[in-house]
Amino acid sequence: MLVASDRSVSKCCLACSLSRLWDTIKEDFNRQGFFQSGSLPGDKQRQKGVVRVNCIDCLDRTNVVQGLLGRKHLEYVLDRAGLLDATDILALPNTFPQVCMLLANSCL
């Protein structure tokens, strides 16, 4: 899936832009799945694809998008493991504050 970005996004609109981006790609993103090998039959899962982020117009913005995708994937995996409710926007910072410290602005 190819998603064009708006290069004129100001810092004050970054959260809105990331929200729109996520709304656009989340179904495809979640369909990719992740590899999981476990001892129980239901624990095994194959990854079906990858997500690629091209350099947008600035390395900082590319890293912000990659940070968003990393956080969303972490939430997805923790949700599947029963450790987090990924539908709760504050679940990650409330449940794992130390992770949010490492992710810096991604947990805002």
N, CA, C and O atoms as a GROMACS GRO file, in nm:
protein
  432
    1MET      N    1   0.085  -0.118   0.000
    1MET     CA    2   0.000   0.000   0.000
    1MET      C    3   0.089   0.123   0.000
    1MET      O    4   0.183   0.131   0.078
    2LEU      N    5   0.061   0.216  -0.083
    2LEU     CA    6   0.138   0.339  -0.093
    2LEU      C    7   0.056   0.452  -0.035
    2LEU      O    8  -0.059   0.473  -0.074
    3VAL      N    9   0.116   0.526   0.057
    3VAL     CA   10   0.048   0.640   0.119
    3VAL      C   11   0.135   0.762   0.100
    3VAL      O   12   0.251   0.762   0.141
    4ALA      N   13   0.081   0.863   0.039
    4ALA     CA   14   0.155   0.988   0.018
    4ALA      C   15   0.149   1.071   0.145
    4ALA      O   16   0.050   1.067   0.218
    5SER      N   17   0.253   1.144   0.170
    5SER     CA   18   0.255   1.230   0.289
    5SER      C   19   0.249   1.376   0.248
    5SER      O   20   0.287   1.413   0.137
    6ASP      N   21   0.201   1.458   0.339
    6ASP     CA   22   0.194   1.602   0.316
    6ASP      C   23   0.323   1.662   0.369
    6ASP      O   24   0.346   1.663   0.490
    7ARG      N   25   0.407   1.714   0.282
    7ARG     CA   26   0.537   1.766   0.324
    7ARG      C   27   0.527   1.901   0.395
    7ARG      O   28   0.626   1.949   0.450
    8SER      N   29   0.411   1.961   0.393
    8SER     CA   30   0.398   2.093   0.453
    8SER      C   31   0.346   2.087   0.596
    8SER      O   32   0.302   2.189   0.649
    9VAL      N   33   0.349   1.972   0.658
    9VAL     CA   34   0.295   1.955   0.793
    9VAL      C   35   0.381   2.031   0.894
    9VAL      O   36   0.503   2.014   0.897
   10SER      N   37   0.317   2.113   0.974
   10SER     CA   38   0.390   2.184   1.078
   10SER      C   39   0.395   2.098   1.203
   10SER      O   40   0.322   1.999   1.214
   11LYS      N   41   0.480   2.134   1.297
   11LYS     CA   42   0.494   2.056   1.420
   11LYS      C   43   0.364   2.050   1.498
   11LYS      O   44   0.334   1.947   1.560
   12CYS      N   45   0.286   2.156   1.496
   12CYS     CA   46   0.162   2.157   1.573
   12CYS      C   47   0.059   2.061   1.514
   12CYS      O   48  -0.033   2.019   1.584
   13CYS      N   49   0.074   2.028   1.388
   13CYS     CA   50  -0.021   1.936   1.322
   13CYS      C   51   0.032   1.794   1.314
   13CYS      O   52  -0.035   1.707   1.259
   14LEU      N   53   0.152   1.768   1.367
   14LEU     CA   54   0.214   1.638   1.353
   14LEU      C   55   0.128   1.527   1.414
   14LEU      O   56   0.112   1.422   1.353
   15ALA      N   57   0.074   1.549   1.533
   15ALA     CA   58  -0.009   1.447   1.597
   15ALA      C   59  -0.132   1.417   1.512
   15ALA      O   60  -0.172   1.301   1.498
   16CYS      N   61  -0.194   1.521   1.455
   16CYS     CA   62  -0.310   1.501   1.368
   16CYS      C   63  -0.270   1.424   1.242
   16CYS      O   64  -0.344   1.336   1.197
   17SER      N   65  -0.156   1.457   1.187
   17SER     CA   66  -0.109   1.389   1.066
   17SER      C   67  -0.079   1.242   1.094
   17SER      O   68  -0.112   1.155   1.014
   18LEU      N   69  -0.016   1.215   1.208
   18LEU     CA   70   0.012   1.076   1.244
   18LEU      C   71  -0.116   0.998   1.268
   18LEU      O   72  -0.126   0.881   1.233
   19SER      N   73  -0.214   1.064   1.328
   19SER     CA   74  -0.342   1.000   1.352
   19SER      C   75  -0.410   0.966   1.218
   19SER      O   76  -0.464   0.856   1.202
   20ARG      N   77  -0.407   1.058   1.124
   20ARG     CA   78  -0.465   1.033   0.991
   20ARG      C   79  -0.389   0.922   0.919
   20ARG      O   80  -0.449   0.836   0.854
   21LEU      N   81  -0.257   0.925   0.930
   21LEU     CA   82  -0.176   0.821   0.867
   21LEU      C   83  -0.214   0.685   0.925
   21LEU      O   84  -0.235   0.589   0.851
   22TRP      N   85  -0.222   0.677   1.058
   22TRP     CA   86  -0.254   0.549   1.122
   22TRP      C   87  -0.394   0.501   1.080
   22TRP      O   88  -0.413   0.383   1.052
   23ASP      N   89  -0.489   0.592   1.075
   23ASP     CA   90  -0.625   0.555   1.034
   23ASP      C   91  -0.624   0.499   0.891
   23ASP      O   92  -0.704   0.412   0.858
   24THR      N   93  -0.535   0.550   0.807
   24THR     CA   94  -0.526   0.508   0.668
   24THR      C   95  -0.463   0.370   0.653
   24THR      O   96  -0.506   0.292   0.568
   25ILE      N   97  -0.364   0.338   0.735
   25ILE     CA   98  -0.287   0.214   0.714
   25ILE      C   99  -0.313   0.104   0.816
   25ILE      O  100  -0.263  -0.007   0.798
   26LYS      N  101  -0.388   0.130   0.923
   26LYS     CA  102  -0.395   0.033   1.033
   26LYS      C  103  -0.448  -0.104   0.992
   26LYS      O  104  -0.399  -0.205   1.043
   27GLU      N  105  -0.546  -0.110   0.903
   27GLU     CA  106  -0.597  -0.241   0.862
   27GLU      C  107  -0.489  -0.321   0.788
   27GLU      O  108  -0.470  -0.440   0.815
   28ASP      N  109  -0.420  -0.257   0.694
   28ASP     CA  110  -0.311  -0.325   0.624
   28ASP      C  111  -0.199  -0.361   0.720
   28ASP      O  112  -0.143  -0.471   0.712
   29PHE      N  113  -0.166  -0.271   0.809
   29PHE     CA  114  -0.059  -0.294   0.907
   29PHE      C  115  -0.090  -0.416   0.992
   29PHE      O  116  -0.004  -0.503   1.009
   30ASN      N  117  -0.212  -0.424   1.045
   30ASN     CA  118  -0.249  -0.536   1.132
   30ASN      C  119  -0.260  -0.666   1.054
   30ASN      O  120  -0.239  -0.773   1.112
   31ARG      N  121  -0.293  -0.660   0.927
   31ARG     CA  122  -0.302  -0.780   0.844
   31ARG      C  123  -0.164  -0.846   0.825
   31ARG      O  124  -0.157  -0.965   0.798
   32GLN      N  125  -0.056  -0.769   0.839
   32GLN     CA  126   0.078  -0.824   0.822
   32GLN      C  127   0.110  -0.928   0.929
   32GLN      O  128   0.185  -1.022   0.904
   33GLY      N  129   0.052  -0.910   1.048
   33GLY     CA  130   0.076  -1.004   1.156
   33GLY      C  131   0.219  -0.999   1.206
   33GLY      O  132   0.292  -0.904   1.180
   34PHE      N  133   0.258  -1.103   1.277
   34PHE     CA  134   0.395  -1.116   1.326
   34PHE      C  135   0.425  -1.262   1.347
   34PHE      O  136   0.333  -1.342   1.366
   35PHE      N  137   0.552  -1.300   1.344
   35PHE     CA  138   0.591  -1.438   1.364
   35PHE      C  139   0.586  -1.470   1.512
   35PHE      O  140   0.635  -1.394   1.596
   36GLN      N  141   0.525  -1.583   1.544
   36GLN     CA  142   0.519  -1.628   1.682
   36GLN      C  143   0.530  -1.779   1.684
   36GLN      O  144   0.456  -1.849   1.614
   37SER      N  145   0.623  -1.829   1.762
   37SER     CA  146   0.640  -1.973   1.777
   37SER      C  147   0.617  -2.006   1.924
   37SER      O  148   0.681  -1.948   2.012
   38GLY      N  149   0.527  -2.099   1.950
   38GLY     CA  150   0.497  -2.135   2.088
   38GLY      C  151   0.475  -2.283   2.102
   38GLY      O  152   0.468  -2.355   2.002
   39SER      N  153   0.464  -2.329   2.225
   39SER     CA  154   0.447  -2.471   2.250
   39SER      C  155   0.301  -2.515   2.233
   39SER      O  156   0.275  -2.633   2.210
   40LEU      N  157   0.207  -2.422   2.244
   40LEU     CA  158   0.066  -2.455   2.228
   40LEU      C  159   0.025  -2.434   2.082
   40LEU      O  160   0.078  -2.344   2.016
   41PRO      N  161  -0.069  -2.516   2.030
   41PRO     CA  162  -0.108  -2.503   1.889
   41PRO      C  163  -0.156  -2.363   1.851
   41PRO      O  164  -0.123  -2.316   1.742
   42GLY      N  165  -0.231  -2.295   1.935
   42GLY     CA  166  -0.280  -2.162   1.903
   42GLY      C  167  -0.175  -2.053   1.915
   42GLY      O  168  -0.201  -1.938   1.878
   43ASP      N  169  -0.057  -2.087   1.965
   43ASP     CA  170   0.049  -1.988   1.986
   43ASP      C  171   0.130  -1.960   1.860
   43ASP      O  172   0.205  -1.863   1.855
   44LYS      N  173   0.114  -2.044   1.758
   44LYS     CA  174   0.196  -2.026   1.638
   44LYS      C  175   0.126  -1.933   1.540
   44LYS      O  176   0.005  -1.940   1.519
   45GLN      N  177   0.206  -1.845   1.482
   45GLN     CA  178   0.152  -1.750   1.385
   45GLN      C  179   0.263  -1.714   1.288
   45GLN      O  180   0.380  -1.702   1.327
   46ARG      N  181   0.226  -1.696   1.162
   46ARG     CA  182   0.322  -1.654   1.060
   46ARG      C  183   0.303  -1.509   1.026
   46ARG      O  184   0.191  -1.458   1.022
   47GLN      N  185   0.414  -1.442   1.003
   47GLN     CA  186   0.409  -1.304   0.954
   47GLN      C  187   0.377  -1.308   0.806
   47GLN      O  188   0.431  -1.389   0.732
   48LYS      N  189   0.288  -1.220   0.763
   48LYS     CA  190   0.241  -1.223   0.625
   48LYS      C  191   0.300  -1.114   0.537
   48LYS      O  192   0.278  -1.115   0.416
   49GLY      N  193   0.375  -1.022   0.594
   49GLY     CA  194   0.431  -0.914   0.513
   49GLY      C  195   0.518  -0.823   0.596
   49GLY      O  196   0.545  -0.850   0.713
   50VAL      N  197   0.562  -0.716   0.534
   50VAL     CA  198   0.646  -0.616   0.601
   50VAL      C  199   0.594  -0.477   0.569
   50VAL      O  200   0.517  -0.458   0.475
   51VAL      N  201   0.636  -0.381   0.649
   51VAL     CA  202   0.602  -0.241   0.625
   51VAL      C  203   0.733  -0.168   0.599
   51VAL      O  204   0.829  -0.183   0.674
   52ARG      N  205   0.736  -0.091   0.494
   52ARG     CA  206   0.856  -0.015   0.460
   52ARG      C  207   0.824   0.133   0.467
   52ARG      O  208   0.720   0.178   0.417
   53VAL      N  209   0.913   0.209   0.528
   53VAL     CA  210   0.898   0.354   0.536
   53VAL      C  211   1.013   0.416   0.458
   53VAL      O  212   1.129   0.403   0.496
   54ASN      N  213   0.981   0.483   0.350
   54ASN     CA  214   1.082   0.553   0.271
   54ASN      C  215   1.116   0.685   0.339
   54ASN      O  216   1.034   0.739   0.414
   55CYS      N  217   1.235   0.735   0.313
   55CYS     CA  218   1.273   0.866   0.363
   55CYS      C  219   1.176   0.967   0.304
   55CYS      O  220   1.164   0.982   0.183
   56ILE      N  221   1.108   1.036   0.391
   56ILE     CA  222   1.006   1.130   0.346
   56ILE      C  223   1.079   1.254   0.294
   56ILE      O  224   1.133   1.249   0.184
   57ASP      N  225   1.082   1.360   0.367
   57ASP     CA  226   1.156   1.478   0.322
   57ASP      C  227   1.259   1.516   0.426
   57ASP      O  228   1.339   1.608   0.406
   58CYS      N  229   1.256   1.446   0.535
   58CYS     CA  230   1.344   1.482   0.646
   58CYS      C  231   1.358   1.358   0.734
   58CYS      O  232   1.259   1.292   0.764
   59LEU      N  233   1.478   1.327   0.773
   59LEU     CA  234   1.502   1.207   0.853
   59LEU      C  235   1.424   1.208   0.984
   59LEU      O  236   1.380   1.102   1.030
   60ASP      N  237   1.405   1.325   1.044
   60ASP     CA  238   1.329   1.332   1.169
   60ASP      C  239   1.185   1.284   1.149
   60ASP      O  240   1.133   1.210   1.232
   61ARG      N  241   1.122   1.326   1.041
   61ARG     CA  242   0.984   1.282   1.016
   61ARG      C  243   0.978   1.134   0.985
   61ARG      O  244   0.885   1.065   1.027
   62THR      N  245   1.077   1.083   0.912
   62THR     CA  246   1.082   0.940   0.884
   62THR      C  247   1.091   0.863   1.015
   62THR      O  248   1.022   0.762   1.033
   63ASN      N  249   1.176   0.908   1.106
   63ASN     CA  250   1.192   0.841   1.235
   63ASN      C  251   1.064   0.849   1.318
   63ASN      O  252   1.033   0.755   1.391
   64VAL      N  253   0.991   0.959   1.310
   64VAL     CA  254   0.865   0.972   1.383
   64VAL      C  255   0.765   0.869   1.332
   64VAL      O  256   0.695   0.805   1.411
   65VAL      N  257   0.757   0.852   1.201
   65VAL     CA  258   0.666   0.753   1.145
   65VAL      C  259   0.708   0.612   1.186
   65VAL      O  260   0.624   0.531   1.223
   66GLN      N  261   0.837   0.583   1.180
   66GLN     CA  262   0.885   0.452   1.222
   66GLN      C  263   0.858   0.429   1.371
   66GLN      O  264   0.827   0.318   1.412
   67GLY      N  265   0.870   0.534   1.452
   67GLY     CA  266   0.840   0.523   1.594
   67GLY      C  267   0.693   0.492   1.618
   67GLY      O  268   0.659   0.410   1.704
   68LEU      N  269   0.605   0.557   1.542
   68LEU     CA  270   0.462   0.530   1.552
   68LEU      C  271   0.433   0.385   1.517
   68LEU      O  272   0.361   0.317   1.591
   69LEU      N  273   0.488   0.336   1.407
   69LEU     CA  274   0.464   0.199   1.365
   69LEU      C  275   0.522   0.099   1.467
   69LEU      O  276   0.460  -0.004   1.494
   70GLY      N  277   0.637   0.130   1.522
   70GLY     CA  278   0.696   0.044   1.625
   70GLY      C  279   0.608   0.036   1.748
   70GLY      O  280   0.587  -0.072   1.804
   71ARG      N  281   0.556   0.151   1.792
   71ARG     CA  282   0.469   0.152   1.908
   71ARG      C  283   0.340   0.076   1.881
   71ARG      O  284   0.296  -0.002   1.966
   72LYS      N  285   0.280   0.096   1.766
   72LYS     CA  286   0.156   0.026   1.732
   72LYS      C  287   0.178  -0.125   1.725
   72LYS      O  288   0.092  -0.202   1.767
   73HIS      N  289   0.292  -0.166   1.672
   73HIS     CA  290   0.322  -0.309   1.666
   73HIS      C  291   0.344  -0.366   1.806
   73HIS      O  292   0.296  -0.475   1.837
   74LEU      N  293   0.415  -0.292   1.889
   74LEU     CA  294   0.435  -0.336   2.028
   74LEU      C  295   0.300  -0.351   2.099
   74LEU      O  296   0.278  -0.450   2.169
   75GLU      N  297   0.212  -0.255   2.081
   75GLU     CA  298   0.078  -0.263   2.142
   75GLU      C  299   0.003  -0.386   2.090
   75GLU      O  300  -0.063  -0.455   2.166
   76TYR      N  301   0.014  -0.412   1.960
   76TYR     CA  302  -0.054  -0.525   1.898
   76TYR      C  303  -0.004  -0.658   1.957
   76TYR      O  304  -0.084  -0.745   1.991
   77VAL      N  305   0.128  -0.672   1.968
   77VAL     CA  306   0.187  -0.796   2.021
   77VAL      C  307   0.150  -0.813   2.168
   77VAL      O  308   0.114  -0.923   2.211
   78LEU      N  309   0.159  -0.706   2.247
   78LEU     CA  310   0.124  -0.715   2.389
   78LEU      C  311  -0.024  -0.744   2.407
   78LEU      O  312  -0.062  -0.815   2.500
   79ASP      N  313  -0.108  -0.691   2.320
   79ASP     CA  314  -0.251  -0.720   2.325
   79ASP      C  315  -0.275  -0.868   2.296
   79ASP      O  316  -0.352  -0.933   2.367
   80ARG      N  317  -0.211  -0.921   2.192
   80ARG     CA  318  -0.226  -1.063   2.158
   80ARG      C  319  -0.177  -1.153   2.269
   80ARG      O  320  -0.228  -1.264   2.287
   81ALA      N  321  -0.077  -1.108   2.346
   81ALA     CA  322  -0.023  -1.187   2.458
   81ALA      C  323  -0.108  -1.172   2.584
   81ALA      O  324  -0.082  -1.238   2.684
   82GLY      N  325  -0.210  -1.085   2.579
   82GLY     CA  326  -0.297  -1.065   2.695
   82GLY      C  327  -0.238  -0.973   2.801
   82GLY      O  328  -0.285  -0.973   2.915
   83LEU      N  329  -0.137  -0.896   2.763
   83LEU     CA  330  -0.070  -0.808   2.859
   83LEU      C  331  -0.116  -0.663   2.849
   83LEU      O  332  -0.077  -0.580   2.931
   84LEU      N  333  -0.199  -0.632   2.750
   84LEU     CA  334  -0.236  -0.494   2.725
   84LEU      C  335  -0.366  -0.489   2.646
   84LEU      O  336  -0.393  -0.578   2.565
   85ASP      N  337  -0.447  -0.387   2.671
   85ASP     CA  338  -0.566  -0.364   2.590
   85ASP      C  339  -0.531  -0.256   2.488
   85ASP      O  340  -0.529  -0.138   2.520
   86ALA      N  341  -0.503  -0.299   2.366
   86ALA     CA  342  -0.455  -0.206   2.262
   86ALA      C  343  -0.562  -0.104   2.221
   86ALA      O  344  -0.529  -0.006   2.154
   87THR      N  345  -0.688  -0.126   2.258
   87THR     CA  346  -0.792  -0.029   2.223
   87THR      C  347  -0.791   0.091   2.318
   87THR      O  348  -0.850   0.194   2.287
   88ASP      N  349  -0.726   0.078   2.432
   88ASP     CA  350  -0.715   0.187   2.529
   88ASP      C  351  -0.592   0.270   2.495
   88ASP      O  352  -0.480   0.221   2.504
   89ILE      N  353  -0.614   0.395   2.457
   89ILE     CA  354  -0.503   0.481   2.412
   89ILE      C  355  -0.398   0.503   2.521
   89ILE      O  356  -0.281   0.528   2.489
   90LEU      N  357  -0.436   0.494   2.647
   90LEU     CA  358  -0.342   0.514   2.757
   90LEU      C  359  -0.291   0.383   2.816
   90LEU      O  360  -0.222   0.384   2.918
   91ALA      N  361  -0.324   0.270   2.756
   91ALA     CA  362  -0.285   0.141   2.811
   91ALA      C  363  -0.133   0.125   2.820
   91ALA      O  364  -0.081   0.081   2.922
   92LEU      N  365  -0.062   0.160   2.713
   92LEU     CA  366   0.084   0.143   2.715
   92LEU      C  367   0.150   0.232   2.819
   92LEU      O  368   0.228   0.181   2.900
   93PRO      N  369   0.124   0.362   2.821
   93PRO     CA  370   0.191   0.444   2.924
   93PRO      C  371   0.149   0.408   3.066
   93PRO      O  372   0.230   0.420   3.158
   94ASN      N  373   0.026   0.366   3.087
   94ASN     CA  374  -0.019   0.331   3.222
   94ASN      C  375   0.033   0.196   3.267
   94ASN      O  376   0.062   0.177   3.385
   95THR      N  377   0.045   0.102   3.174
   95THR     CA  378   0.087  -0.034   3.210
   95THR      C  379   0.238  -0.049   3.209
   95THR      O  380   0.294  -0.117   3.295
   96PHE      N  381   0.304   0.013   3.115
   96PHE     CA  382   0.448   0.000   3.100
   96PHE      C  383   0.514   0.138   3.090
   96PHE      O  384   0.564   0.173   2.983
   97PRO      N  385   0.514   0.216   3.197
   97PRO     CA  386   0.572   0.352   3.189
   97PRO      C  387   0.719   0.352   3.152
   97PRO      O  388   0.767   0.447   3.090
   98GLN      N  389   0.792   0.246   3.189
   98GLN     CA  390   0.935   0.240   3.156
   98GLN      C  391   0.955   0.227   3.005
   98GLN      O  392   1.055   0.277   2.952
   99VAL      N  393   0.863   0.162   2.936
   99VAL     CA  394   0.872   0.152   2.790
   99VAL      C  395   0.850   0.289   2.729
   99VAL      O  396   0.918   0.327   2.634
  100CYS      N  397   0.754   0.363   2.784
  100CYS     CA  398   0.727   0.497   2.731
  100CYS      C  399   0.845   0.590   2.751
  100CYS      O  400   0.868   0.680   2.670
  101MET      N  401   0.919   0.570   2.857
  101MET     CA  402   1.038   0.652   2.877
  101MET      C  403   1.138   0.625   2.765
  101MET      O  404   1.205   0.717   2.718
  102LEU      N  405   1.148   0.500   2.721
  102LEU     CA  406   1.240   0.467   2.611
  102LEU      C  407   1.189   0.518   2.477
  102LEU      O  408   1.267   0.556   2.390
  103LEU      N  409   1.056   0.517   2.461
  103LEU     CA  410   0.996   0.563   2.335
  103LEU      C  411   0.980   0.714   2.329
  103LEU      O  412   0.944   0.768   2.225
  104ALA      N  413   1.007   0.782   2.437
  104ALA     CA  414   0.999   0.928   2.448
  104ALA      C  415   0.863   0.980   2.403
  104ALA      O  416   0.762   0.948   2.466
  105ASN      N  417   0.857   1.059   2.298
  105ASN     CA  418   0.734   1.126   2.257
  105ASN      C  419   0.629   1.034   2.197
  105ASN      O  420   0.516   1.079   2.173
  106SER      N  421   0.660   0.910   2.171
  106SER     CA  422   0.564   0.819   2.108
  106SER      C  423   0.447   0.785   2.199
  106SER      O  424   0.344   0.738   2.150
  107CYS      N  425   0.460   0.806   2.328
  107CYS     CA  426   0.355   0.767   2.421
  107CYS      C  427   0.269   0.883   2.463
  107CYS      O  428   0.195   0.871   2.560
  108LEU      N  429   0.278   0.993   2.395
  108LEU     CA  430   0.195   1.108   2.429
  108LEU      C  431   0.060   1.099   2.368
  108LEU      O  432  -0.023   1.188   2.386
   0.00000   0.00000   0.00000
